[in-house]
Every structure is written in C-alpha cells, then in structure tokens.
Amino acid sequence: MSLLDDIAWRTEDVRWPAPTGAPITAEQYDGNNYALADAIMALQAALADGPLSIVSIEQTSPTEAVITFSDASTVTLILPTSRPGYSEVAATTKTLALIDSWKFLDCTHTSGVAVTVPANADVPFDIGEQITFLHSGGAISFAGAAGVTITAPAGRAKATARKGAWVGLEKTGTNIWKLFGDLDRATRALATSGAISLDPALGDATITPAGDATINATSVLKDEFTIIVTTSGTTSRDITFGTNFKSQGVLSTGTTTAKEFVVRFIGDGTTYREISRTAAM
C-alpha cells in the first residue's frame, strides 16, 4: 500500500490507481488533503532525524582530538606525533626518532651517514610508517639496534648505491623494517676451493682461493655482476668458470700474494658472458 492508494482520483491515468469518478465527495476531498499532509509530516520527521552535523572539534591533548555531533555523540581521533617534512642530516651518524616519521631526510655529510633503527621498546614507530632518505653526501648505510631486523631486496646491500640515490624504510612488524629504493649491490664471499655454486641473484662475489676452484652459476639473470679474486700466498691457483658461464678461459692467479683480479659478466637469461677481466693489480 502506498500514498497513491490513499487518494481518491477523479480521472483515469496510468500514473495513479483506478479513479472513483467525478465528482468526488467532501469526505474524499478531505481524505486526499489528510493523506498529503500526513506524508509531508512524515518526511519532515525523517529529515529531522537525518544525517548528523558536527557541533565542535576540540583538541583535548597533544595526541587526541574529540569530535562532538548534533546528537551529543563523540568520536576521539588519535593525532600523529609528527608531521611530514624535511630535515637535513649533517652528522655521520643518525638514530631514528619518532619525529622522523614520514620525513624526508637529506643526508649531506661527505663521509656518509650510518643510520640506526632503534628497537620498538625504545622508539615505538607505528607499523606502516615510512622514512625517506636522499644520498646527497657520502653513502648512507643502515643497521638495526639489538633485536631489530632490516631486510633488503635479494642481491642488494643495506646502503645507497650512488650520490643522488633515494631509499626508503618501512616498518612492517614490531621490530622489522624493509629497505627499498636505489640500493648498492650486495657482495658475499665464496668458498675457497673445489666446486662452488654461485647464485648471481644474491649480488657480486669475492673469492680468496686456497686451492683450484670451479665456479658454477645456479641461475642466469639479465643482469651484470662482478667476481673479485684475491690471491693469498705464493702458490698459483686456477679458477675455472663452469656451468652457465662463457669466459675467456681459466684464470691463473700467479705466485704473488695480495693481488686482485676483477672479472665482470653479463647475463642474457641463458648464459653469463665475460665482458672484462683485469690483470693482477
């Protein structure tokens, strides 16, 4: 049943129910007026109970604000403890503080800066908060305080790659942070002899051979990487580049200690091809 059914209609039309005919009686006429008035009053009542309006917004503490609505209900907002902004880091060390949350930190010291991420118990950043860094001076390196884990993408170091690099830290767990951006390549030491498996996805490599060695790549990426060979002692060692490599041949270290060879490869997804090799330096 709708309002249209409560009205007596004189004429016939598809827009309303079947008519009663003309003329309508005085009682029907008053009934029509009553039905319309009743509908208007119901609409007014509905609007009166409609959307709430904000009566006031009051900051009740440095970290909270209270919104009061027209029905006297309230909502408490938690305010951020810092505001996004810019800060220069001119020192060689920096321990992060809550005021650094969502900031852009411009690291300008020519010797670089060592950034320490404190434990959550000491500085309780919210999960999801980020901090951005610009390498304007020397390299920026990152380390966690005791109990803090910082992860970087595979094959990348926890340090900026070059001047002008942008990197970011995001808190993803109570004492877990992820590092992202223009990061330097990671370098790890290989075994010193025998058959050696090398995963180029983990970055560059070094080897100080104590015997002859054959290096085999476990996968091939479309990327470049470097192997640095450092001699130790006066016995010559042979380094062979085996599975998934195409090289200039065996590298013989010679009999002079503390020399370095730098060998660089580029991958095409199938094979790593040697693109350069230095003499002993």
Residue, then its C-alpha position, 0 to 999 in steps of 0.5 A: m500500500s502506498l500514498l497513491d492508494d490513499i487518494a481518491w482520483r477523479t480521472e483515469d491515468v496510468r500514473w495513479p490507481a483506478p479513479t472513483g469518478a467525478p465528482i468526488t465527495a467532501e469526505q474524499y476531498d478531505g481524505n486526499n488533503y489528510a493523506l498529503a499532509d500526513a506524508i509531508m509530516a512524515l518526511q519532515a520527521a525523517l529529515a529531522d532525524g537525518p544525517l548528523s552535523i558536527v557541533s565542535i572539534e576540540q583538541t583535548s591533548p597533544t595526541e587526541a582530538v574529540i569530535t562532538f555531533s548534533d546528537a551529543s555523540t563523540v568520536t576521539l581521533i588519535l593525532p600523529t606525533s609528527r608531521p611530514g617534512y624535511s630535515e637535513v642530516a649533517a652528522t655521520t651518524k643518525t638514530l631514528a626518532l619518532i619525529d622522523s616519521w614520514k620525513f624526508l631526510d637529506c643526508t649531506h655529510t661527505s663521509g656518509v651517514a650510518v643510520t640506526v633503527p632503534a628497537n620498538a621498546d625504545v622508539p615505538f614507530d607505528i607499523g606502516e610508517q615510512i622514512t625517506f632518505l636522499h644520498s646527497g653526501g657520502a653513502i648512507s648505510f643502515a643497521g638495526a639496534a639489538g633485536v631489530t631486523i632490516t631486510a633488503p631486496a635479494g642481491r642488494a646491500k643495506a646502503t645507497a648505491r650512488k650520490g643522488a640515490w633515494v631509499g626508503l624504510e618501512k616498518t612492517g612488524t614490531n621490530i622489522w623494517k624493509l629497505f627499498g629504493d636505489l640500493d648498492r649491490a650486495t657482495r658475499a664471499l665464496a668458498t675457497s676451493g673445489a666446486i662452488s655454486l654461485d647464485p648471481a641473484l644474491g649480488d657480486a662475489t669475492i673469492t680468496p682461493a686456497g686451492d683450484a676452484t670451479i665456479n658454477a652459476t645456479s641461475v642466469l639473470k639479465d643482469e651484470f655482476t662482478i667476481i673479485v679474486t684475491t690471491s693469498g700466498t705464493t702458490s698459483r691457483d686456477i679458477t675455472f668458470g663452469t656451468n652457465f658461464k662463457s669466459q675467456g678461459v681459466l684464470s691463473t692467479g700467479t705466485t704473488t700474494a695480495k693481488e686482485f683480479v676483477v672479472r665482470f659478466i653479463g647475463d642474457g637469461t641463458t648464459y653469463r658472458e665475460i665482458s672484462r677481466t683485469a690483470a693482477m693489480 
